[in-house]
């Protein structure tokens, strides 16, 4: 037998090559997982090639480490074929495993069989490429063991390649996995080498094939080129991905900043950015002894647009308003939206005259109608102006004073501007204190219900009452709804107030029924927020069950604008209320035939003609003819017609003659506390029996 020795240095090199090949394969497998389409296929090919070349290079470096007492040469054709076999097997094995979101047992088994067979074929083809006589004899037991090691090493390699594709902090894990894979591949190779037994050479093919030195050169060139290029490309790809990720993060941060500091609807700066800029402007103006103007702006008539046409039209109007407000502004001026229909403008280095001139231009600009598709909408602008430092030196003080000046504009007729004066602050503080008191009004039992009677058209049969809200303020006396409901609607307190009105009205009605007035009913006004409140049916059901009211005893009134804003929702909601035994009346109804025809799809029980129309009604007028036609149409739809605002006996006679079912107004009875309602039944009804300076509430 031929004595064979081993070069420990080359053995170490072969192990290093196996380790590098395994690490490169794991790294490119990660690239496959995060790539798509053609790029994923390219990385799959690169990973398979790196793995195949690494295994092949490790094998032939191990062959070079085998020291024999003669020069060895290798068959070129078999050497090249062994390289191709290793590459093809690695690519197909990778394709079986590293793609997809789950590694099934079947996919792992097929990949293991392909890679294991490829490694075995490459190894023994490489061994047979050795040009030596006599031919190599094989220890079949060791050959079988090497095949098993090849399959086990392949399975481990592919399992690690799949599970270490993605994630953070994988470098250390991949290094450890590459070491395991390299040792497994080396174990298979050197077991296979140990299975070879060489006889004493009878002759060598000295001039055929490639020499050891030539093979060493080619193995070195191919291995270093391919593995080095693959790792370099992988690192460059990682850098590019990191750069793209950084760019995306920068863009995402920019978008988050935009969302955090700008209004979603109009893209204008929001309150947060305004406060930052205002604080900075105060510091700058203080340091350089400069003036600047702050304008607080609010749209007049915007709520009517929202109530009439819906929030989608209101949103489009706000976008159009923002565009008009921006158009005449210099780049240094900051326009912000605080929410709703409130805007604020910060004008650096503006004095009184400049601010007033700009405010007038803005008022004139907004005063022109807005044409939005089929809608022609009119709103106006109320502006309050403050100048630093004359009207405040701090952020909160300036904002409050500008808001006060704006409210002064509204109370002075709207559609204009006002420069702040100290007296305005006192009025604003009065309103603010009232708004703060409103939060505690229910808890302190300060709310009251007044009841306005509703009679048969002849004025002799009392049918029920409309519940109207009043606030018995501990210091300011009895307050009418127009003093506090607008603020309650703006803050959302209207829902809590409305729910209290429903329960209190039901409680009082139960008391009247128990006193023998079982035919009386009570009606309650609903705000738009209440009508769209998700748990309104549950709240009503609780009140009706608690006070055991019969079907039809409670009526809810919604305005025509609320009913027609979203007809489909209104139809569904009114149907829900009817199933609970609650009737619905359409309040403030106008004279539009189209709207009346639309109402046939709703299950409304009553229509209330608005008091403004009743006040202008005359016996010989065209309005009387229109009303007569409306009554006929309403009767065909089984709708009761109610006239509110009846103030004269002439109106009572005319409305009765026209055919109204129910009358309501100061002539027949003013809003009255519950403890005085008994006077209606104690004596015949006489016009104006009760006096109350309060105006009726038009929304609970």
Secondary structure by P-SEA (a helix, b strand, c coil): cbbbbbcaaaaaaaaaaaaaaaaaaaaaaaaaaacccaaaaaaaaaaaaaaaaaaaaaaaaaaaaccccbbbbbcaaaaaaaaaaaaaaaaaaaaaccccccccaaaaaaaaaaaaaaaaaaaaaaaaccccccccccaaaaaaaaaaaaaaaaaaaaaaaaaacccccaaaaaaaaaaaaaaaaaaaaaaaaaaccccccccccccccccaaaaaaaaaaaaaaaaaaaaaaaaaaaaaaaaaaaaaaaaaaaaaaaaaccccccccccaaaaaaaaaaaaaaaaaabbbbbbbbbbbcaaaaaaaaccaaaaaaaaaaaaaaaaccccccbbbbbccccbbbbbbccccaaaaaaaaaaaaaaacccccccccbbbbbbbbbbbccccccccaaaaaaaaaaaaaaaaaacccccccccaaaaaaaaaaaaaaaaaaaccccccbbbbbbbbbccccccccbbbbbbbbbccccccccccccaaaaaaacaaaaaaaaaaaaaaaaaaaaaaaccccbbbbbbbccccccccaaaaaaaaaaaaaccccccbbbbbccccccccaaaaaaaaaaaaaacbbbbbccccccaaaaaaaccccccbbbccaaaaaacccccaaaaaaaaaaaaaaaacbbbbbcccccaaaaaaaaaacccccccccccccccccccccccccccccccccccccccccc
